Structures are given as structure tokens and as C-alpha cells.
């Protein structure tokens, strides 16, 4: 069964350092999402891509976060510089078309700890 | 702005009990509602997707209902098992397909 892949699974970094996360969606899925989940809370959408274009990044802290999906397939989320409050689980999801009501398929996540 | 609330935040039950998890949302203009399961430190697994035109969905021991007019959904788990221990998240889906999640219910089923 096709799955969303994410790496690394765990990342420990010091504040002010740069970190990057990678996501490979299910093959053929046009829509890719990055979520941030703080411990004990539900995930919050950071950015949504439709193919290589950003559909919504209104919740992305653009002073330190950036995301790209250059060829409309895999995607990278970067944080520079990392802050203590960025410690969270970063989840990637994909869906076939990005149409209303589609099921989103989630990857295993990257757990980030900023020291 | 859509707000999603899940009650209770945590629940501990003995094995074999039937239980109900609650999800409420403030804006009834939703497209669908989805229930997820999340094991500790892991990603999300989709359990049930209820379309706005539906009242409920069933999968095995799970049954989810949706009442858009009152802004509520419930997830019913029959004959709970220790393997059901996890966090259960509900998410509402507007027409734009951007999920808004509740805070989750952490379920512990004791043998």
C-alpha cells in the first residue's frame, strides 16, 4: 500500500540553527500539506500545495519558515533560525486532487526538539 | 473562524466497555468530517470520513455520526480493547479542503 514518506523521523537541534524536513507524497497525489502538531494539541495547517504552487500559507511564519515543492512531487520544509517554540511534530499529508472532502493521507511525521 | 472542541480530553475505561467520544464545531458550513487515530509519536490514520450529506458511517466496531445543524459528531467504539488505546482526533473539512482539527481525546483501555 502506498504511503507518505517523511525524513528524518527525529531531529534534535539547537536554537538559531537551521533544520529541514522532507516529504514524499503518495505517487500521483497533486495536493501536499504540511502540518505542525504541538504536544497535546491537534495538528495545524502550515502550508498547502497544489502541484508546485502554494494554495495557502497564511499560517506559515514566513520570517523563519519556508516550504517548496519545486517539481510538484516531493517537498521540503525549512526553519531558519529554529526557536525553542518550534519543538513539535511536523506532519506531511497528501490527497489525490485537493478537492473538497477528500481523505488526506498522513506520513509518520518528523519530531523536532529544539534545545 | 472554525473552532473544533473534543470532549473529554482524556478517558480511561476497562476493556469491553462501549464508549462515546464527542466532537463539536462552531461553523456548520462544513463539507465533510473525518475521524483519525494517532498512536504515540506516530502519524495519523484515517478511521472514518462522513460526508455532509450523510448522517453516519460504520467500520467494524466504530460508528461515527454527524449532526451538522447542531455542530456535533460522535465516535462510538463498541467492545473496547487495549489495542484501541490511542488519541482520537476529529477534523472538519470546509469546501477548501483545509482540515481544522480538534485537540483530541486520549483513550486508555485497561485490560
Contacts between the chains, C-beta under 8 A, distances in Angstrom:
chain1	res1	chain2	res2	distance
A	4	B	43	7.8
A	6	B	43	7.9
A	31	B	97	7.4
A	40	B	103	7.3
A	40	B	104	7.9
A	41	B	103	5.5
A	41	B	104	7.6
A	42	B	4	7.3
A	42	B	89	5.5
A	42	B	91	7.5
A	42	B	101	3.1
A	42	B	102	5.4
A	42	B	103	5.2
A	42	B	104	5.7
A	43	B	44	7.4
A	43	B	89	7.7
A	43	B	99	7.7
A	43	B	101	5.2
A	44	B	101	7.3
A	45	B	98	5.5
A	45	B	99	6.8
A	48	B	97	7.9
A	48	B	98	6.4
A	56	B	96	7.7
A	56	B	98	6.3
A	89	B	41	7.8
A	91	B	43	6.0
A	91	B	44	6.9
A	93	B	44	7.7
A	95	B	97	7.1
A	98	B	97	5.7
A	99	B	97	6.5
A	100	B	31	4.5
A	100	B	32	7.6
A	100	B	93	7.0
A	100	B	94	7.4
A	100	B	95	4.4
A	100	B	96	6.9
A	100	B	97	5.3
A	101	B	31	4.5
A	101	B	32	4.1
A	101	B	49	7.6
A	101	B	51	6.2
A	101	B	52	7.7
A	101	B	93	5.7
A	101	B	97	7.0
A	102	B	97	6.1
A	103	B	34	6.9
A	103	B	46	5.5
A	103	B	49	5.4
A	104	B	34	7.9
A	104	B	46	7.5
A	104	B	99	6.5
A	105	B	46	7.3
A	106	B	36	7.7
A	106	B	43	4.3
A	106	B	44	4.1
A	106	B	45	7.5
A	106	B	46	7.8
A	107	B	43	5.4
A	108	B	42	6.0
A	108	B	43	4.4
A	109	B	41	7.8
A	109	B	42	6.9
A	109	B	43	4.8
A	111	B	41	6.6
